[in-house]
Amino acid sequence: MLPPTPLSLLCAILLCLPLAVIFTFTAPSSTTLSGGAASTSPVLLPITASYINYTTDDIYPEPILLPPTTVSIPQVVLLIKNQTTANSTNPPPRSQISEDYIDGDDDRSLFQAASRVNPSPKPVKKLAFMFLTTSPLPLAPLWELFFARAPNNLYNVYVHADPSSVNHTTTSFHGVFAHRVIPSKPTRRHTPTLISAARRLLAHALLHDESNSMFALFSPSCIPIRSFSYTYRTLMKSRRSFVEILKNEPGAYERWAARGEEAMAPEVEYSDFRIGSQFWAVKRKHARIIVRDRRVWSKFKLPCLRDDTCYPEEHYFATLLSMVDQRGCTPCTLTHVDWNGSRGGHPRMYKTSEVGPELIRTLRKYRPRYGDEERSDGSNSSVRRRHDPFLFARKFSPGSLHRLISIANGVIFKD
């Protein structure tokens, strides 16, 4: 065999040079993990646990709900740090509400991640109980009894606690509410912050557990008036969300124009505007729609010019779902409230002396109002035939707790 000539060696080098260049620019760099195994860079560790503990002073010491495994660790840490920074500052007056409390970058990242979750819940469907509060929950012991009768694999609890009013890094929440506070921001009446808080709850519930199928919102003054099993069966058998949707309410135009004449147009014309209770129960499909929405939200997040017509949390959800999927909603709320004798835009508060077995039985007998049926010509017979049961009620004073506890087993949770 003849030895290679200089010319043949030069040709061989020139032919191999492109392969060397390609290999140099495409080969992944290696990073050694603590266990000694090599991994390609960058390292994206899957999040497999539902919670992660932080112990430093600048991060919540309690477990924090995390986004799903599709989000990288750096994104999660940044998201939580951003929300914690917002929580660590004292809130400004209502007239100076920060844009971060309403529609911050961290919220948008959170909502974007939540909008990508699986639209179908896992086979064992769960109820997500979401509490929006500015104080420790005064009626928590009653809810404890309610959940004590529930299988743990059929429900989740989430709390949005205004950090300017509630020190939820201490022992403000116990039992079933312990470690259930999501990263929260200040809320103020007559501002979009209450909508933001509800959307935050939905997003965390969607990301936390793929089994969450129905999502219900509550205030600190809400109570259950049925057993868990009755509540679960009623909500799970429904193919629709329960969202009060009212069109022809007195003062509707003033509420629509609260941000200025034509300020809502063209995204939300007056003909699209709806009013309804802020306490609803929505299916997973609608929860994803709410966190994904940017178009309708772009109008409702605008500040109002006056407070007496500004109740955005009573308008946004009803308007959005009416515009997007009205047929997928039963236009009523399953949380009873008495507006007779309301004061300052607040419904009646039941006094301690009023609370007893007869009140609970009376609340159960009421029939929900279905949209504008009282003002319609009766053509919507499918709605007029319905008589869904009230499952919850408000407003109950903190002082009524001992009476509620005394009738819990014999009345409230007895179907």
C-alpha angles and dihedrals in degrees: 000000000000119000115248116267121229089251093055091048091052091051091050092052092049091050093051096045096082091051091052091050092049092048092049094055098040104041110103119238116241129232121192115225125211090265092059097250120128121238134184117258130280096044114219109186115201116238106230102161123080092223139025125201123231119191104177119108095243093056129061109272089212122080114276125214110247133209119251129284092269090073117081124236095249090053092051094048091048091048093051094044091052092051092045091052089055090049094052096062128080111251118248123235116286091259090058101044109160119243086230090065090053108034111356126169090251091054092051091051090048094049092046091054092046093050090061098058122116108284092216120069122229117267095265098066120208136199116232111213108200121191121197110196145160093196141033108289105265094193095046094118090062091050088048089060089046093054093040087074093049128092108246092231094061103062148032130200126215129180130197105196120186102240091208090061105027126051094211093169088078130052098295091124124048141179114000090004095054114115091002098110112116122209100287139190134204118284129203132187116248090030135093090249092096089057090048091051093051091048089049090054091050092049094051092045091051092049097041102056129015089202093068104114106163125033121203126188125214141179126219090261095055122107134185114247096187135048121271092249092053091046093048094049093048096051098039096051091055118095090196138063120248106233123150108234117185125175111173101048121147110261094019094132092051090052092049091050095044090111093048137290110309091354090130095050139134096013092047114024118192089253088061096048117111137178128212148141115296089221109083142145114228133187121240090258092059093042088060091047091053096050092043096051118110103150101062092032090057088070101038092052090063115106119254122240092222135021103221092072098032115101102133095167088063092051111035103064095041092047096045097048092042089055096043106034115354092157089059092060133075098218098230141081122237091209109092119219132174114223094179107115093010117170129204093353092307122119124235117294114219110233123223092251090057096054116100144108093289093057092053092048090049093051090051092055096056118103117225119245110249110213114284096336091127089061098037131094091247094255093130094075094162090064095041090056093055124101107174113181123248107245100182139025142198157233108036122162121236088242091064093065097097091052092048091050091050092057098035100101098031099044119002098048096032109098 
